């Protein structure tokens, strides 16, 4: 499946990339995970570590090392 972001998702990804640190506070189902993963993919060219803070269930289901 190809990721075709909505305008607000592109805006949020670009916002994350321009900040030294930030939080992403969007409603459920608005794509926080894919926005963050997209930004992390870009950031890994510049940084070695990324801290993601999430509820335990989300962390286990979405952010595990798999």
N, CA, C, O and CB atoms as a CASP TS submission, in Angstrom:
PFRMAT TS
TARGET T0000
AUTHOR 0000-0000-0000
METHOD Language model
MODEL 1
PARENT N/A
ATOM      1  N   UNK     1       0.836  -1.180   0.000  1.00  0.00           N
ATOM      2  CA  UNK     1       0.000   0.000   0.000  1.00  0.00           C
ATOM      3  C   UNK     1       0.885   1.249   0.000  1.00  0.00           C
ATOM      4  O   UNK     1       1.814   1.358   0.800  1.00  0.00           O
ATOM      5  CB  UNK     1      -0.953  -0.005   1.217  1.00  0.00           C
ATOM      6  N   UNK     2       0.596   2.165  -0.880  1.00  0.00           N
ATOM      7  CA  UNK     2       1.370   3.394  -0.987  1.00  0.00           C
ATOM      8  C   UNK     2       0.796   4.455  -0.055  1.00  0.00           C
ATOM      9  O   UNK     2      -0.419   4.638   0.016  1.00  0.00           O
ATOM     10  CB  UNK     2       1.385   3.904  -2.442  1.00  0.00           C
ATOM     11  N   UNK     3       1.672   5.146   0.654  1.00  0.00           N
ATOM     12  CA  UNK     3       1.262   6.211   1.572  1.00  0.00           C
ATOM     13  C   UNK     3       1.081   7.502   0.790  1.00  0.00           C
ATOM     14  O   UNK     3       2.042   8.049   0.248  1.00  0.00           O
ATOM     15  CB  UNK     3       2.303   6.401   2.712  1.00  0.00           C
ATOM     16  N   UNK     4      -0.141   7.981   0.735  1.00  0.00           N
ATOM     17  CA  UNK     4      -0.481   9.260   0.092  1.00  0.00           C
ATOM     18  C   UNK     4      -1.016  10.186   1.183  1.00  0.00           C
ATOM     19  O   UNK     4      -2.213  10.175   1.467  1.00  0.00           O
ATOM     20  CB  UNK     4      -1.545   9.069  -1.077  1.00  0.00           C
ATOM     21  N   UNK     5      -0.148  10.983   1.793  1.00  0.00           N
ATOM     22  CA  UNK     5      -0.558  11.783   2.947  1.00  0.00           C
ATOM     23  C   UNK     5      -1.548  12.892   2.594  1.00  0.00           C
ATOM     24  O   UNK     5      -1.523  13.461   1.503  1.00  0.00           O
ATOM     25  CB  UNK     5       0.655  12.389   3.597  1.00  0.00           C
ATOM     26  N   UNK     6      -2.414  13.171   3.557  1.00  0.00           N
ATOM     27  CA  UNK     6      -3.289  14.336   3.465  1.00  0.00           C
ATOM     28  C   UNK     6      -2.420  15.577   3.670  1.00  0.00           C
ATOM     29  O   UNK     6      -1.289  15.477   4.145  1.00  0.00           O
ATOM     30  CB  UNK     6      -4.462  14.269   4.524  1.00  0.00           C
ATOM     31  N   UNK     7      -2.944  16.727   3.315  1.00  0.00           N
ATOM     32  CA  UNK     7      -2.192  17.977   3.442  1.00  0.00           C
ATOM     33  C   UNK     7      -1.740  18.221   4.886  1.00  0.00           C
ATOM     34  O   UNK     7      -0.606  18.644   5.115  1.00  0.00           O
ATOM     35  CB  UNK     7      -3.044  19.154   2.956  1.00  0.00           C
ATOM     36  N   UNK     8      -2.616  17.959   5.855  1.00  0.00           N
ATOM     37  CA  UNK     8      -2.248  18.179   7.256  1.00  0.00           C
ATOM     38  C   UNK     8      -1.163  17.202   7.710  1.00  0.00           C
ATOM     39  O   UNK     8      -0.366  17.530   8.589  1.00  0.00           O
ATOM     40  CB  UNK     8      -3.481  18.043   8.154  1.00  0.00           C
ATOM     41  N   UNK     9      -1.126  15.996   7.113  1.00  0.00           N
ATOM     42  CA  UNK     9      -0.083  15.032   7.467  1.00  0.00           C
ATOM     43  C   UNK     9       1.274  15.482   6.923  1.00  0.00           C
ATOM     44  O   UNK     9       2.293  15.361   7.602  1.00  0.00           O
ATOM     45  CB  UNK     9      -0.436  13.632   6.927  1.00  0.00           C
ATOM     46  N   UNK    10       1.277  15.991   5.716  1.00  0.00           N
ATOM     47  CA  UNK    10       2.515  16.524   5.137  1.00  0.00           C
ATOM     48  C   UNK    10       2.993  17.715   5.957  1.00  0.00           C
ATOM     49  O   UNK    10       4.181  17.828   6.260  1.00  0.00           O
ATOM     50  CB  UNK    10       2.302  16.937   3.654  1.00  0.00           C
ATOM     51  N   UNK    11       2.068  18.602   6.317  1.00  0.00           N
ATOM     52  CA  UNK    11       2.408  19.771   7.140  1.00  0.00           C
ATOM     53  C   UNK    11       3.018  19.337   8.470  1.00  0.00           C
ATOM     54  O   UNK    11       4.034  19.884   8.900  1.00  0.00           O
ATOM     55  CB  UNK    11       1.158  20.642   7.391  1.00  0.00           C
ATOM     56  N   UNK    12       2.396  18.353   9.118  1.00  0.00           N
ATOM     57  CA  UNK    12       2.877  17.892  10.424  1.00  0.00           C
ATOM     58  C   UNK    12       4.246  17.230  10.312  1.00  0.00           C
ATOM     59  O   UNK    12       5.110  17.449  11.161  1.00  0.00           O
ATOM     60  CB  UNK    12       1.877  16.914  11.043  1.00  0.00           C
ATOM     61  N   UNK    13       4.448  16.430   9.279  1.00  0.00           N
ATOM     62  CA  UNK    13       5.758  15.797   9.064  1.00  0.00           C
ATOM     63  C   UNK    13       6.834  16.861   8.884  1.00  0.00           C
ATOM     64  O   UNK    13       7.901  16.777   9.492  1.00  0.00           O
ATOM     65  CB  UNK    13       5.720  14.858   7.832  1.00  0.00           C
ATOM     66  N   UNK    14       6.558  17.854   8.054  1.00  0.00           N
ATOM     67  CA  UNK    14       7.526  18.939   7.824  1.00  0.00           C
ATOM     68  C   UNK    14       7.771  19.739   9.095  1.00  0.00           C
ATOM     69  O   UNK    14       8.896  20.167   9.352  1.00  0.00           O
ATOM     70  CB  UNK    14       7.032  19.872   6.708  1.00  0.00           C
ATOM     71  N   UNK    15       6.723  19.946   9.896  1.00  0.00           N
ATOM     72  CA  UNK    15       6.868  20.651  11.167  1.00  0.00           C
ATOM     73  C   UNK    15       7.822  19.890  12.087  1.00  0.00           C
ATOM     74  O   UNK    15       8.717  20.484  12.688  1.00  0.00           O
ATOM     75  CB  UNK    15       5.494  20.835  11.848  1.00  0.00           C
ATOM     76  N   UNK    16       7.629  18.584  12.194  1.00  0.00           N
ATOM     77  CA  UNK    16       8.502  17.754  13.036  1.00  0.00           C
ATOM     78  C   UNK    16       9.948  17.879  12.573  1.00  0.00           C
ATOM     79  O   UNK    16      10.855  18.017  13.394  1.00  0.00           O
ATOM     80  CB  UNK    16       8.053  16.269  13.001  1.00  0.00           C
ATOM     81  N   UNK    17      10.163  17.831  11.270  1.00  0.00           N
ATOM     82  CA  UNK    17      11.521  17.878  10.730  1.00  0.00           C
ATOM     83  C   UNK    17      12.211  19.220  10.970  1.00  0.00           C
ATOM     84  O   UNK    17      13.438  19.275  11.043  1.00  0.00           O
ATOM     85  CB  UNK    17      11.490  17.586   9.251  1.00  0.00           C
ATOM     86  N   UNK    18      11.446  20.291  11.091  1.00  0.00           N
ATOM     87  CA  UNK    18      12.027  21.623  11.273  1.00  0.00           C
ATOM     88  C   UNK    18      12.317  21.960  12.732  1.00  0.00           C
ATOM     89  O   UNK    18      13.046  22.913  13.007  1.00  0.00           O
ATOM     90  CB  UNK    18      11.104  22.660  10.699  1.00  0.00           C
ATOM     91  N   UNK    19      11.758  21.194  13.673  1.00  0.00           N
ATOM     92  CA  UNK    19      11.900  21.501  15.096  1.00  0.00           C
ATOM     93  C   UNK    19      13.038  20.704  15.719  1.00  0.00           C
ATOM     94  O   UNK    19      13.360  19.602  15.276  1.00  0.00           O
ATOM     95  CB  UNK    19      10.593  21.214  15.837  1.00  0.00           C
ATOM     96  N   UNK    20      13.635  21.277  16.744  1.00  0.00           N
ATOM     97  CA  UNK    20      14.649  20.542  17.500  1.00  0.00           C
ATOM     98  C   UNK    20      13.975  19.489  18.385  1.00  0.00           C
ATOM     99  O   UNK    20      14.511  18.399  18.587  1.00  0.00           O
ATOM    100  CB  UNK    20      15.504  21.514  18.360  1.00  0.00           C
ATOM    101  N   UNK    21      12.799  19.829  18.907  1.00  0.00           N
ATOM    102  CA  UNK    21      11.979  18.916  19.702  1.00  0.00           C
ATOM    103  C   UNK    21      10.534  19.367  19.556  1.00  0.00           C
ATOM    104  O   UNK    21      10.261  20.563  19.453  1.00  0.00           O
ATOM    105  CB  UNK    21      12.426  18.891  21.216  1.00  0.00           C
ATOM    106  N   UNK    22       9.609  18.415  19.548  1.00  0.00           N
ATOM    107  CA  UNK    22       8.199  18.789  19.441  1.00  0.00           C
ATOM    108  C   UNK    22       7.322  17.630  19.861  1.00  0.00           C
ATOM    109  O   UNK    22       7.794  16.507  20.038  1.00  0.00           O
ATOM    110  CB  UNK    22       7.854  19.228  18.009  1.00  0.00           C
ATOM    111  N   UNK    23       6.045  17.912  20.019  1.00  0.00           N
ATOM    112  CA  UNK    23       5.042  16.899  20.306  1.00  0.00           C
ATOM    113  C   UNK    23       4.017  16.905  19.188  1.00  0.00           C
ATOM    114  O   UNK    23       3.794  17.927  18.540  1.00  0.00           O
ATOM    115  CB  UNK    23       4.367  17.145  21.682  1.00  0.00           C
ATOM    116  N   UNK    24       3.409  15.776  18.972  1.00  0.00           N
ATOM    117  CA  UNK    24       2.401  15.642  17.920  1.00  0.00           C
ATOM    118  C   UNK    24       1.086  15.268  18.592  1.00  0.00           C
ATOM    119  O   UNK    24       0.903  14.123  19.007  1.00  0.00           O
ATOM    120  CB  UNK    24       2.821  14.568  16.843  1.00  0.00           C
ATOM    121  N   UNK    25       0.177  16.218  18.699  1.00  0.00           N
ATOM    122  CA  UNK    25      -1.092  16.012  19.394  1.00  0.00           C
ATOM    123  C   UNK    25      -2.241  16.122  18.389  1.00  0.00           C
ATOM    124  O   UNK    25      -2.776  17.207  18.159  1.00  0.00           O
ATOM    125  CB  UNK    25      -1.268  17.043  20.551  1.00  0.00           C
ATOM    126  N   UNK    26      -2.606  15.004  17.807  1.00  0.00           N
ATOM    127  CA  UNK    26      -3.710  14.943  16.848  1.00  0.00           C
ATOM    128  C   UNK    26      -4.754  13.964  17.377  1.00  0.00           C
ATOM    129  O   UNK    26      -4.448  13.109  18.209  1.00  0.00           O
ATOM    130  CB  UNK    26      -3.208  14.514  15.425  1.00  0.00           C
ATOM    131  N   UNK    27      -5.972  14.090  16.899  1.00  0.00           N
ATOM    132  CA  UNK    27      -7.048  13.192  17.310  1.00  0.00           C
ATOM    133  C   UNK    27      -6.764  11.755  16.858  1.00  0.00           C
ATOM    134  O   UNK    27      -5.931  11.524  15.982  1.00  0.00           O
ATOM    135  CB  UNK    27      -8.394  13.673  16.740  1.00  0.00           C
ATOM    136  N   UNK    28      -7.463  10.805  17.462  1.00  0.00           N
ATOM    137  CA  UNK    28      -7.330   9.401  17.085  1.00  0.00           C
ATOM    138  C   UNK    28      -7.676   9.219  15.603  1.00  0.00           C
ATOM    139  O   UNK    28      -8.631   9.808  15.095  1.00  0.00           O
ATOM    140  CB  UNK    28      -8.239   8.511  17.969  1.00  0.00           C
ATOM    141  N   UNK    29      -6.894   8.406  14.938  1.00  0.00           N
ATOM    142  CA  UNK    29      -7.164   8.082  13.544  1.00  0.00           C
ATOM    143  C   UNK    29      -6.666   9.092  12.528  1.00  0.00           C
ATOM    144  O   UNK    29      -6.964   8.965  11.341  1.00  0.00           O
ATOM    145  CB  UNK    29      -8.597   7.918  13.366  1.00  0.00           C
ATOM    146  N   UNK    30      -5.913  10.091  12.968  1.00  0.00           N
ATOM    147  CA  UNK    30      -5.439  11.109  12.032  1.00  0.00           C
ATOM    148  C   UNK    30      -4.055  10.803  11.469  1.00  0.00           C
ATOM    149  O   UNK    30      -3.521  11.580  10.677  1.00  0.00           O
ATOM    150  CB  UNK    30      -5.417  12.453  12.710  1.00  0.00           C
ATOM    151  N   UNK    31      -3.476   9.681  11.870  1.00  0.00           N
ATOM    152  CA  UNK    31      -2.214   9.255  11.265  1.00  0.00           C
ATOM    153  C   UNK    31      -0.958   9.674  12.006  1.00  0.00           C
ATOM    154  O   UNK    31       0.082   9.884  11.383  1.00  0.00           O
ATOM    155  CB  UNK    31      -2.140   9.775   9.902  1.00  0.00           C
ATOM    156  N   UNK    32      -1.035   9.800  13.335  1.00  0.00           N
ATOM    157  CA  UNK    32       0.149  10.192  14.103  1.00  0.00           C
ATOM    158  C   UNK    32       1.306   9.222  13.891  1.00  0.00           C
ATOM    159  O   UNK    32       2.457   9.638  13.763  1.00  0.00           O
ATOM    160  CB  UNK    32      -0.189  10.277  15.587  1.00  0.00           C
ATOM    161  N   UNK    33       0.998   7.931  13.855  1.00  0.00           N
ATOM    162  CA  UNK    33       2.062   6.936  13.718  1.00  0.00           C
ATOM    163  C   UNK    33       2.762   7.050  12.366  1.00  0.00           C
ATOM    164  O   UNK    33       3.991   7.077  12.311  1.00  0.00           O
ATOM    165  CB  UNK    33       1.495   5.526  13.893  1.00  0.00           C
ATOM    166  N   UNK    34       2.001   7.117  11.281  1.00  0.00           N
ATOM    167  CA  UNK    34       2.631   7.198   9.956  1.00  0.00           C
ATOM    168  C   UNK    34       3.342   8.537   9.768  1.00  0.00           C
ATOM    169  O   UNK    34       4.385   8.596   9.117  1.00  0.00           O
ATOM    170  CB  UNK    34       1.579   6.999   8.846  1.00  0.00           C
ATOM    171  N   UNK    35       2.792   9.605  10.327  1.00  0.00           N
ATOM    172  CA  UNK    35       3.456  10.915  10.276  1.00  0.00           C
ATOM    173  C   UNK    35       4.805  10.826  10.980  1.00  0.00           C
ATOM    174  O   UNK    35       5.825  11.268  10.451  1.00  0.00           O
ATOM    175  CB  UNK    35       2.570  12.019  10.930  1.00  0.00           C
ATOM    176  N   UNK    36       4.796  10.252  12.173  1.00  0.00           N
ATOM    177  CA  UNK    36       6.018  10.150  12.967  1.00  0.00           C
ATOM    178  C   UNK    36       7.028   9.219  12.308  1.00  0.00           C
ATOM    179  O   UNK    36       8.218   9.534  12.266  1.00  0.00           O
ATOM    180  CB  UNK    36       5.695   9.659  14.378  1.00  0.00           C
ATOM    181  N   UNK    37       6.580   8.088  11.799  1.00  0.00           N
ATOM    182  CA  UNK    37       7.495   7.164  11.117  1.00  0.00           C
ATOM    183  C   UNK    37       8.119   7.804   9.886  1.00  0.00           C
ATOM    184  O   UNK    37       9.299   7.596   9.604  1.00  0.00           O
ATOM    185  CB  UNK    37       6.760   5.884  10.717  1.00  0.00           C
ATOM    186  N   UNK    38       7.331   8.583   9.154  1.00  0.00           N
ATOM    187  CA  UNK    38       7.857   9.285   7.985  1.00  0.00           C
ATOM    188  C   UNK    38       8.943  10.271   8.396  1.00  0.00           C
ATOM    189  O   UNK    38       9.994  10.349   7.761  1.00  0.00           O
ATOM    190  CB  UNK    38       6.730  10.015   7.241  1.00  0.00           C
ATOM    191  N   UNK    39       8.682  11.021   9.460  1.00  0.00           N
ATOM    192  CA  UNK    39       9.673  11.982   9.955  1.00  0.00           C
ATOM    193  C   UNK    39      10.923  11.261  10.464  1.00  0.00           C
ATOM    194  O   UNK    39      12.043  11.701  10.205  1.00  0.00           O
ATOM    195  CB  UNK    39       9.068  12.852  11.077  1.00  0.00           C
ATOM    196  N   UNK    40      10.735  10.162  11.182  1.00  0.00           N
ATOM    197  CA  UNK    40      11.879   9.410  11.711  1.00  0.00           C
ATOM    198  C   UNK    40      12.755   8.893  10.573  1.00  0.00           C
ATOM    199  O   UNK    40      13.981   8.946  10.663  1.00  0.00           O
ATOM    200  CB  UNK    40      11.398   8.233  12.588  1.00  0.00           C
ATOM    201  N   UNK    41      12.141   8.399   9.515  1.00  0.00           N
ATOM    202  CA  UNK    41      12.921   7.922   8.353  1.00  0.00           C
ATOM    203  C   UNK    41      13.822   9.017   7.816  1.00  0.00           C
ATOM    204  O   UNK    41      14.972   8.760   7.460  1.00  0.00           O
ATOM    205  CB  UNK    41      11.985   7.424   7.236  1.00  0.00           C
ATOM    206  N   UNK    42      13.311  10.229   7.756  1.00  0.00           N
ATOM    207  CA  UNK    42      14.119  11.363   7.285  1.00  0.00           C
ATOM    208  C   UNK    42      15.181  11.741   8.318  1.00  0.00           C
ATOM    209  O   UNK    42      16.325  12.019   7.957  1.00  0.00           O
ATOM    210  CB  UNK    42      13.218  12.580   6.982  1.00  0.00           C
ATOM    211  N   UNK    43      14.810  11.753   9.598  1.00  0.00           N
ATOM    212  CA  UNK    43      15.720  12.183  10.660  1.00  0.00           C
ATOM    213  C   UNK    43      16.885  11.223  10.861  1.00  0.00           C
ATOM    214  O   UNK    43      17.956  11.645  11.298  1.00  0.00           O
ATOM    215  CB  UNK    43      14.962  12.331  11.955  1.00  0.00           C
ATOM    216  N   UNK    44      16.705   9.957  10.558  1.00  0.00           N
ATOM    217  CA  UNK    44      17.771   8.988  10.797  1.00  0.00           C
ATOM    218  C   UNK    44      18.998   9.229   9.930  1.00  0.00           C
ATOM    219  O   UNK    44      20.045   8.620  10.148  1.00  0.00           O
ATOM    220  CB  UNK    44      17.257   7.597  10.558  1.00  0.00           C
ATOM    221  N   UNK    45      18.875  10.108   8.955  1.00  0.00           N
ATOM    222  CA  UNK    45      20.047  10.517   8.169  1.00  0.00           C
ATOM    223  C   UNK    45      20.898  11.517   8.955  1.00  0.00           C
ATOM    224  O   UNK    45      22.067  11.731   8.637  1.00  0.00           O
ATOM    225  CB  UNK    45      19.608  11.133   6.819  1.00  0.00           C
ATOM    226  N   UNK    46      20.295  12.131   9.991  1.00  0.00           N
ATOM    227  CA  UNK    46      20.965  13.186  10.753  1.00  0.00           C
ATOM    228  C   UNK    46      21.194  12.841  12.221  1.00  0.00           C
ATOM    229  O   UNK    46      22.114  13.379  12.838  1.00  0.00           O
ATOM    230  CB  UNK    46      20.167  14.443  10.667  1.00  0.00           C
ATOM    231  N   UNK    47      20.380  11.958  12.793  1.00  0.00           N
ATOM    232  CA  UNK    47      20.470  11.635  14.217  1.00  0.00           C
ATOM    233  C   UNK    47      20.594  10.126  14.398  1.00  0.00           C
ATOM    234  O   UNK    47      20.288   9.346  13.497  1.00  0.00           O
ATOM    235  CB  UNK    47      19.235  12.174  14.983  1.00  0.00           C
ATOM    236  N   UNK    48      21.054   9.735  15.594  1.00  0.00           N
ATOM    237  CA  UNK    48      21.221   8.315  15.889  1.00  0.00           C
ATOM    238  C   UNK    48      20.101   7.747  16.748  1.00  0.00           C
ATOM    239  O   UNK    48      19.850   6.542  16.721  1.00  0.00           O
ATOM    240  CB  UNK    48      22.534   8.092  16.576  1.00  0.00           C
ATOM    241  N   UNK    49      19.418   8.610  17.517  1.00  0.00           N
ATOM    242  CA  UNK    49      18.395   8.145  18.445  1.00  0.00           C
ATOM    243  C   UNK    49      17.145   9.001  18.329  1.00  0.00           C
ATOM    244  O   UNK    49      17.215  10.205  18.083  1.00  0.00           O
ATOM    245  CB  UNK    49      18.921   8.164  19.882  1.00  0.00           C
ATOM    246  N   UNK    50      16.014   8.363  18.510  1.00  0.00           N
ATOM    247  CA  UNK    50      14.733   9.063  18.527  1.00  0.00           C
ATOM    248  C   UNK    50      13.939   8.527  19.709  1.00  0.00           C
ATOM    249  O   UNK    50      13.863   7.314  19.905  1.00  0.00           O
ATOM    250  CB  UNK    50      13.947   8.876  17.175  1.00  0.00           C
ATOM    251  N   UNK    51      13.353   9.410  20.492  1.00  0.00           N
ATOM    252  CA  UNK    51      12.527   9.010  21.629  1.00  0.00           C
ATOM    253  C   UNK    51      11.064   9.161  21.241  1.00  0.00           C
ATOM    254  O   UNK    51      10.620  10.247  20.869  1.00  0.00           O
ATOM    255  CB  UNK    51      12.858   9.858  22.899  1.00  0.00           C
ATOM    256  N   UNK    52      10.322   8.070  21.330  1.00  0.00           N
ATOM    257  CA  UNK    52       8.881   8.087  21.082  1.00  0.00           C
ATOM    258  C   UNK    52       8.195   7.742  22.385  1.00  0.00           C
ATOM    259  O   UNK    52       8.463   6.690  22.965  1.00  0.00           O
ATOM    260  CB  UNK    52       8.471   7.091  19.939  1.00  0.00           C
ATOM    261  N   UNK    53       7.316   8.607  22.855  1.00  0.00           N
ATOM    262  CA  UNK    53       6.550   8.374  24.076  1.00  0.00           C
ATOM    263  C   UNK    53       5.124   8.062  23.664  1.00  0.00           C
ATOM    264  O   UNK    53       4.484   8.850  22.967  1.00  0.00           O
ATOM    265  CB  UNK    53       6.608   9.608  25.047  1.00  0.00           C
ATOM    266  N   UNK    54       4.626   6.908  24.096  1.00  0.00           N
ATOM    267  CA  UNK    54       3.292   6.473  23.692  1.00  0.00           C
ATOM    268  C   UNK    54       2.677   5.623  24.801  1.00  0.00           C
ATOM    269  O   UNK    54       3.401   5.095  25.644  1.00  0.00           O
ATOM    270  CB  UNK    54       3.347   5.679  22.359  1.00  0.00           C
ATOM    271  N   UNK    55       1.353   5.485  24.810  1.00  0.00           N
ATOM    272  CA  UNK    55       0.715   4.559  25.746  1.00  0.00           C
ATOM    273  C   UNK    55       1.261   3.149  25.539  1.00  0.00           C
ATOM    274  O   UNK    55       1.657   2.801  24.426  1.00  0.00           O
ATOM    275  CB  UNK    55      -0.824   4.574  25.570  1.00  0.00           C
ATOM    276  N   UNK    56       1.287   2.333  26.595  1.00  0.00           N
ATOM    277  CA  UNK    56       1.886   1.002  26.531  1.00  0.00           C
ATOM    278  C   UNK    56       1.338   0.173  25.372  1.00  0.00           C
ATOM    279  O   UNK    56       2.110  -0.436  24.632  1.00  0.00           O
ATOM    280  CB  UNK    56       1.654   0.270  27.835  1.00  0.00           C
ATOM    281  N   UNK    57       0.038   0.144  25.210  1.00  0.00           N
ATOM    282  CA  UNK    57      -0.552  -0.678  24.140  1.00  0.00           C
ATOM    283  C   UNK    57      -0.091  -0.210  22.758  1.00  0.00           C
ATOM    284  O   UNK    57       0.246  -1.033  21.907  1.00  0.00           O
ATOM    285  CB  UNK    57      -2.090  -0.637  24.219  1.00  0.00           C
ATOM    286  N   UNK    58      -0.075   1.084  22.534  1.00  0.00           N
ATOM    287  CA  UNK    58       0.394   1.619  21.254  1.00  0.00           C
ATOM    288  C   UNK    58       1.871   1.305  21.071  1.00  0.00           C
ATOM    289  O   UNK    58       2.301   0.919  19.984  1.00  0.00           O
ATOM    290  CB  UNK    58       0.152   3.143  21.172  1.00  0.00           C
ATOM    291  N   UNK    59       2.645   1.473  22.136  1.00  0.00           N
ATOM    292  CA  UNK    59       4.081   1.198  22.054  1.00  0.00           C
ATOM    293  C   UNK    59       4.331  -0.264  21.690  1.00  0.00           C
ATOM    294  O   UNK    59       5.202  -0.560  20.873  1.00  0.00           O
ATOM    295  CB  UNK    59       4.773   1.540  23.388  1.00  0.00           C
ATOM    296  N   UNK    60       3.580  -1.167  22.286  1.00  0.00           N
ATOM    297  CA  UNK    60       3.777  -2.586  22.003  1.00  0.00           C
ATOM    298  C   UNK    60       3.294  -2.974  20.601  1.00  0.00           C
ATOM    299  O   UNK    60       3.946  -3.759  19.913  1.00  0.00           O
ATOM    300  CB  UNK    60       3.053  -3.424  23.044  1.00  0.00           C
ATOM    301  N   UNK    61       2.159  -2.426  20.183  1.00  0.00           N
ATOM    302  CA  UNK    61       1.567  -2.819  18.895  1.00  0.00           C
ATOM    303  C   UNK    61       2.191  -2.089  17.704  1.00  0.00           C
ATOM    304  O   UNK    61       2.340  -2.677  16.633  1.00  0.00           O
ATOM    305  CB  UNK    61       0.073  -2.557  18.917  1.00  0.00           C
ATOM    306  N   UNK    62       2.554  -0.830  17.875  1.00  0.00           N
ATOM    307  CA  UNK    62       3.012  -0.018  16.756  1.00  0.00           C
ATOM    308  C   UNK    62       4.508   0.175  16.749  1.00  0.00           C
ATOM    309  O   UNK    62       5.123   0.155  15.682  1.00  0.00           O
ATOM    310  CB  UNK    62       2.341   1.313  16.781  1.00  0.00           C
ATOM    311  N   UNK    63       5.115   0.361  17.907  1.00  0.00           N
ATOM    312  CA  UNK    63       6.506   0.795  17.969  1.00  0.00           C
ATOM    313  C   UNK    63       7.476  -0.291  18.409  1.00  0.00           C
ATOM    314  O   UNK    63       8.639   0.008  18.680  1.00  0.00           O
ATOM    315  CB  UNK    63       6.622   1.950  18.892  1.00  0.00           C
ATOM    316  N   UNK    64       7.036  -1.539  18.488  1.00  0.00           N
ATOM    317  CA  UNK    64       7.962  -2.595  18.894  1.00  0.00           C
ATOM    318  C   UNK    64       9.019  -2.809  17.807  1.00  0.00           C
ATOM    319  O   UNK    64       8.823  -2.430  16.653  1.00  0.00           O
ATOM    320  CB  UNK    64       7.197  -3.915  19.176  1.00  0.00           C
ATOM    321  N   UNK    65      10.132  -3.416  18.190  1.00  0.00           N
ATOM    322  CA  UNK    65      11.232  -3.628  17.241  1.00  0.00           C
ATOM    323  C   UNK    65      10.871  -4.625  16.164  1.00  0.00           C
ATOM    324  O   UNK    65      11.472  -4.616  15.090  1.00  0.00           O
ATOM    325  CB  UNK    65      12.472  -4.099  17.967  1.00  0.00           C
ATOM    326  N   UNK    66       9.883  -5.501  16.431  1.00  0.00           N
ATOM    327  CA  UNK    66       9.384  -6.455  15.441  1.00  0.00           C
ATOM    328  C   UNK    66      10.401  -7.239  14.787  1.00  0.00           C
ATOM    329  O   UNK    66      10.086  -8.071  13.936  1.00  0.00           O
ATOM    330  CB  UNK    66       8.639  -5.795  14.439  1.00  0.00           C
TER
END
